[in-house]
Amino acid sequence: MIKEKSIVTYKNTCAVVVSVLDNGKFNIRFRSAPASGAKKAVYSEQSVRAKDFVLLHEGPVSSLEAALDFADSSCPSADDIYNLEQTNDLFLKIRECHELLSLEEDDSAGDGGAAGAVGGSYSLEELASLFYGEFPADKAWGLFCALKNTVFFCQSLKDQMDGRIVFSLRHQEEIDAMVKKADEKGKEAQVRAEFIGRLKNKALLPEDYKFMNDVESLALGKTDKSRTMHDAGFKETPENAHKVLLDTGIWEITRNPYPLRWGLSTKSATEGLSSPPDEERLVVEGVSYAIDNAWSTDPDDAVAFDGKYLWVHIADPASTVDPDCSIDRNARGRGATLYIPEGAARMLCEDCLEDYALGLKEKSRALSFRILLDADGNIEDCSVFKTVVDVRRLTYEKADELMDSPELKVLFEIAERNVARRIKSGAVMIDMPEVHVNVDPETKKVFIEPVVHQKSSAMVREMMLLAGEGAAKFAFKNSIPFPFVSQEEPQIPDEIPEGLAGQFRLRRCMRKRSVGVTPGMHCGLGINMYSQVTSPLRRYSDLIAHQQLRAFIDGRKLLDKDTMLMRISEGDAGAMAAKKAERNSNLHWTLVYLLQNPEWRGEAVCVSVMEGKLPQFSIPSLALETYLDVPGGIDLNQAVTVRVSKINLPELTVEFAVA
């Protein structure tokens, strides 16, 4: 029966009934968990129902404090639950009680009982009487805790209606197994504690590396938590995890985590494309030219002029990649081919290049844009055809040598007219330093070369812009839902500095581009309607544009605007992740290059001077920007020689100083 001064368990703590209320509830008093930093115990009272607690002893208990004091001073520690050699007085009494009851049960089994059966159940009062010959209320909570904190008995609730606490006797086999398991766990804890100590001192042993998997997962962005980092007292960030892996020698400085951190695969797509289908195609007479960098392995565009029309031929993977097929969905998730200094992870499989890249076979299949230009270079008409083309590959250097040849001269003239036309329409021409970062796959040595803007590369750029403009006009004219690219007008001040400082200032004025199903002015390019269609092997937005154009040409059902917008958005998200991973990877390898070349010196050009701030510099040979303290001040476009003063590879930061 529950009455005043009965002792009960409430939410795993000891409580004393203060009063019995008329509504069937009970006022109980218990010790609350102290607030952080508090030294004194906090006691609380609560009105509860009988089902919210379990009776330990009807009482009367002398006080809650007396029950708690006995438990605190007499109970074996929970940390020693598996230590059968402890000498705590109450523990010894429990052990003796277990031995006595075990003998009695063995005798009972010998008289016909079931040997090895689960031990009998005993109430707290019955066990207490064996310990002390009585069941004092002040000791009820302590006895209850002591029994829980040993391996000899297990607690169970028997007859829940009465809320009676009972303990079952454990057999020796079970006890031995529990002790063995705890001992193994204790040894594991000791091994881990020793490992954490070595980790803090950055002195790991080879056998410790197996504990660092969660640190690698954090550094690679696979998780945002690391038990190892937490246990060692390190802040759980990818950058800190990267630093720990470098400090302990598990990672070399050449480990690039950024593609995986952005959720990107470093392997090319694996599902193969079918061979190009046999279908009616227009045979384009003459030779077209695929002009690209010497290191390019995936030529996907070629150009020619037949005396009347400008032809821009583009690789045609959409001939076999149907909308929403598995290859299409995978390409949409990637968004674009990932180009990092270690190599390319292609949006479409490597094997498809042989069939779909231009100029790798005697005849190439293409989706071609036939563009009619007026005398000022404006597009009068654009038609789209499925074609067969004779493509010859040229490097930019070779094309520059042949720029006055009959085949190429007219293309350079068209390009010049297009530049003039775009500038007249407000195009912003920006020329910032670029570099090509390359990594030797065997030695991991980094090489950085300036990108030289050949005249032919500028010519090809204008051909691709004309193709994008022509495709947009064709799609708009024929009401084809299409991925149009636009850009708001930049706010350019009246005065722009000369030289590199001016180019830097112009870049800061530019707005972000947007992709959607509604055409708009691309102010940065000076084109009133534009779409990207020239890289379907490398960009998903170009691939889906080709799918729409081919469907229109064949008279098949087009994707609607809502579906287009959804797929464009998905592809653009993947492409943005790829761009960020590429940017971070290039910076990572640039810093590795500086670490590999500690004596590096280079020229830095001042591109911005603002009052109250350090001058900003561009380092053309690295395509990096930095802030420098230059004694005596400096003018825009003035150059100084700089050296590296500090590199933080995990944070992707580098500081320079005047040499």
Phi, psi and omega in degrees: 000134182269128181213182179301141180069016168288150179250132187225167170256131181226116181052048176065023174225168182276139178217154178239135178287120180274319180201156177256122185270158182293335182276011178087001178265173183226136171274124179238155179239136183210166179267123181274161175292130182292150176294159182302125179088350181285143182260325182273146176291149180245130180249142182228157174239148184212143174265120186226166176268163183298329182286351182274352180219172180236132181287130173260317184204136181293341179091192006274137173275144183293321177189160175297319181299321180296319179295319180289321180298318179298317180295317183294326186267336189248338187284143171294148182291145176297334178292339182259016187303328182258006179270099184282358181258004182293155188249012177304133187301314182292324176300317180297321178297319179295319180295317178297320179298318179298317180297319180296312182291327178295318178298317180298319181290325177296320177297319180296320178295324178294335178271013177121358178285173182273108181296138177082004180290162178302139184300156180292167182257142184223137178285161178302322180294319180296318180290320179298322180296327177291325180287310192242353186077002179205177180228078182290139183297321183296340182259358186299313181294319179296318179295319179300313180295319182297318180294324177293328186267028172227167180265001188279334181228152173237139184277143173211157176262111180250135182059069185302332180298322178275348181061032186276127177275128179229156178235138178257146180283129175269143177277160189298324180300318180293319179298315181299319180295319179295317180295319180296316180296319179294323179295318178295320179295321179297320178294320177298319179296321179294317179299317181293320179298319178295321177297315180299322177298317179293323180298316179299327180269003179056043182227056183289151172263158179306325181288350179280343188299333182293342180274356189260009182299320181289334175291318176297319180299321178292317180296329181267004177076015179281340179210161177251011179230153175210114178299320181296314178299318180297312182296329180275356179081021179263143177295134186273084175229155178302322181294317178295320178297319177301315180298316179299318180294326176288315183298327182269358178080007179289321174252144168274164179296343182276001178282120181258109184269354196288321176302313180293325180295331176269011176075026184252148175277143175265007177250148177290158175304147186252336183289123185283148174275147174293161175297148180307137184288154173281110181214161181294126180225148175282127177273117181270123182286157177084183183254136173249158189240124173262109188246125186202179175298154180297332183268002180289136180240001182228064180298123182233013175212151178212152186227155177195160174230127186261014182102337179230316185247145167273130178249129172239112183260134183234142177308150191237055178293339179295350177294337179236342179271097181282152178305129175069015169286174184297323178294319179296317181294320179294318178296322179297320179294323178286321179082323183192163171291136179269118178251112177234162183304334179286341182147190183249138170251104194279146178295323174246159189297153180303320186296339184287342183300321182301321182273331192245336174293155185267135175090004179269345175235170182301319177236140181243139174270137186216163164255118193244144179249114179262116191242128175258125184248147173271185186296334181267001179091004177285151179278117176274325182201150175220129175239155183237133183225151165273126192226167166240130190227145172267110187247134174246132181270138176225144170280163177301320181298316180293321179296324177297322178295328184260013188296338179265004178289155181304326184287323187258335185304316181294328178293321177293324178293318177298319180297317180298317178296323181291323176298313180298318179298316182291320178297320178298331180269007175101011180300145178253116182263114183241132179232095179257153179300139176230150177227158173250118181261126182231144181238127175292122185295337182271307186269345185064019176284139185259138176235135179235123180236140176293142175275115179271121182279097179289156178298325181290330178293323176294322178297313180298320178304317180293325177296320180291324177294321177296320178296318179295321178291317180296319179296319179297317179295319179297315181294317181294316180301324184258014176055043178268121173303127195212153177276092179275143180247129180225166178207132181291159182293130178286152177263095185261127179294163183295325183247124178241130180298162174282171170065205184296326179299322178292319177297320178297318180295320179296318181300322180293340181277344189287146177265163177288148175280163175223151179238129180200185183266003178249125181291151177202167181293133171260094189291326180297325180269345184071037181235130187280349177202127190210148173212152176266121183225005192262003181222059181290345174282342190237341182229132183292322181300326177290321180296316181290329175298317178296321178300320179291317181296317180294320178299320179295315181299321183277353182076022179269169182292136179270154170292139179283170185298319181296316178296318178302313183298319180296314182289325175298316181297317179297314180294322181293326178296316177294321180294321178295319177298319179297319179297318180293319178296321178295316180297314179294321180295316179297320178293319178304310183289332174295318177293323176298319177303316180292325176293325178285341182232072186296341180269010183304139171225145181206170181267134176240133183251129180289124182244350180202132175232116180234138183299133179084001180231156175293144177298145178260140184234151169250137177250094188303322185291345178244351187055042177242160174234148184206169175247137183227144172267110182251109180303133179089356178084173183203154180257159175302140179070002174283140184252146174226157175271134184233160174228166178278134176250332181200137176232130172242095187296314181298329180269357182056045179236148177217140177243140179243161175222155177294129183285000000 
